[in-house]
Amino acid sequence: MIDVKDCLNEAQEKMDMAIMYLEETLAHIRAGKADIRLLDGIHVDSYGSMVPINNVAAVTTPDARSIAIKPWDKNMFRVIEKAIIDSNLGIMPENNGEVIRIGIPPLTEERRKQLAKQCKSEGETGKVSIRNARRDAIDVLKKAVKEGLPEDMQKDAEGKLQKMHDKYIKQIEDMLAKKDKEIMTV
């Protein structure tokens, strides 16, 4: 017989993963402010292995509009610079021999709308994941009823699932509203 608590915990775990994925995805969407997480997807060749930039350099944000990268090895300047240029970041780095600077340009109105649309799309993907987790758990509960689980326990569990679902959907809505405000703020 299936344990209702395990079923609910598994659904909650899936919903937590959807939220974590969405947080990570939204962090990588450039909102006109400097954020070192913009460089997370960029890897450089360091002594034969591909590593993130923050493994070969100190990455900081000296102000809201720029990211400073100070490589620990002078030979890494060209490699880091080339990796940034080749990435989909769309920003040209400036190298003064000491530090590589990335100036984050202000976003145009059209680009802001594009990014807001992209955020909404990512949020919808997160919502679908949460709905799928709820649906899977309900399916497991329905099978459990056939195996002997009392129907009132199934109904209680479905009620808890619905409350959990609503809480996570609201959390996604809040995250999207916050990111939208961040993007649309000039």
N, C-alpha and C positions, 0 to 999 in steps of 0.2 A: 504494500500500500504506500502511496505517495504521502510524504510529510508536507503539509500545507505551508509550514514555516519555511522549509527549504525552497519550495516553489516561489514564495513571495520574496525571499532573500535573493534568489537567482534573478528574478525579474528586476529587483531593485539594483542589483549589480550591473545588469545590462543597461539600465537607465542611467546609472552613474557614469558608465563608460561613454554613453552618448553625450552626456554633458561635458565630460572631460575632453572628448574629441572636439566638440564645438568650441570650447574655450580655447583650445590649442589652435584651431583653424582661424578663429576670429583674431587671435593675437598676431597672426601672420598677415592679416589684411592691413595694409598701410593706411593710417588715418591722418596723415599729414604731420604726425608727431614722431619724433625719433624714438625707436624702441629696439633694443639690441636683439629681440626675438626675430626681427626682420631677417637677420643673417643666419638663423638656425638651419635653413635648408641648403646653405652654401658650404660646400666641402672643398678643401684644398689638398694638393698632393704634398705630404710631408714625409720625406725619407721613404718613399715607396708605398705609403698607405694614405687613403683618403680620410681626412679628419675634419671636424667642424672648425671654423675659423677661431672660435674661442679656445681651442686646444693649442693653438700656435701663437696667440696674441692676446693682449689685454683689450677687451672691447668695453667702451664706456660711452655714455651720452653726456657730454659736457653741457649741452643746453637742449632745449626742446626741438631744435631744428637740425641737429647734427649728431652723427655717430663717429667716434674716434677709435681707430684700430691701431694699436701699437704692438707690432710683431716683436717677439722675443729674439728672433734670429733675423739679422739684416737680409739674409738671402730670401726670406719669405715675402718681401715687399712686392716684387713683380708677380709672384704666384697668387697672392691674395688679391692684388689689384685685378689680375686677369680673371680670376674666379668671380669677382663681383661684376665685372663688365659682361662676362658670359652668362651670368644668372638672369632670371626674369625680373630682377628688382627694378631695372629701368632707370638706374641712377649712375652717373659717372663719378667714380671716386677721384679725390685729389690727393696726390702724394707729395709731401715736402721733404722726404728723406728721413724724417723722424716719426711721423704719424700719417696714416692714411685717413683722410676725412671723407665722410659721405654726408653731403648736404641734402636734407630732406626738403624738396620743393613744396610750396603750398599747393594744394589740390585745386584743380579747376572745378567749376560747378558740374560740368558734364561727368568728370571723373568721380566726383563725390556721389553722384546718382548711380553710376556704374558700381561703385564699391558698396553702396547701400543695397543695391539689387543683389549683389554677390552675397552679402551677409544674410539677406532674407532667404536666399536659396540654400545657404548652409544651414540656416535655422530650420528650414523646412525638412532638410535631410535629418537633422537631429530629432525633430518631432516624429518623423516616420519611424526612426529607430525606436523611440519610446513607445509608440503605438504597437510596433511589432513585438516588443518585449511583453507588453500587456496581453496582446493576442495569443502569443505562445504560452504564457502562463495560464490564460483562460482555457486554452486547449488541453493543457496538462490536467487542469482541475476537472474538466468535463470527462476526461478519460478515467480520472481517479474515482468519479462518481460511479462509473460503470464497474469499477473494481471494488466498490463497497464503501466509498467515502460518503458520509451523510450529506444530503443536499443542503441542509442549513449551513454546514461548515463551508461548502463550496460557495454559497451565496455570500457569506461573511467575507471569505477570501476575495471574492470578486469585488465586493464593496471596498475592501482595503486596497486592492489593485487599482481601482478607479481613483481613489483618493491620492494614491502614490502617483498615478499617471497625471492627474490634474496639477499636483505640486510641481512635477518636473516640467510640464508644458509651460506653467507660469514662470518657472525659472528661466526657461529658454526665451520666453517673451521679454522678460526683464533684461536678459543679456543682450538681446537684439536691440531693445530700446536704448540701452546704454551705449552700445557700439554705434548705432545710428546717430545718436546725439553727438558722439565723439567725432564721427565722420563729417556731419553737417555743420559742426562748429567751425567757423572761419578763424 
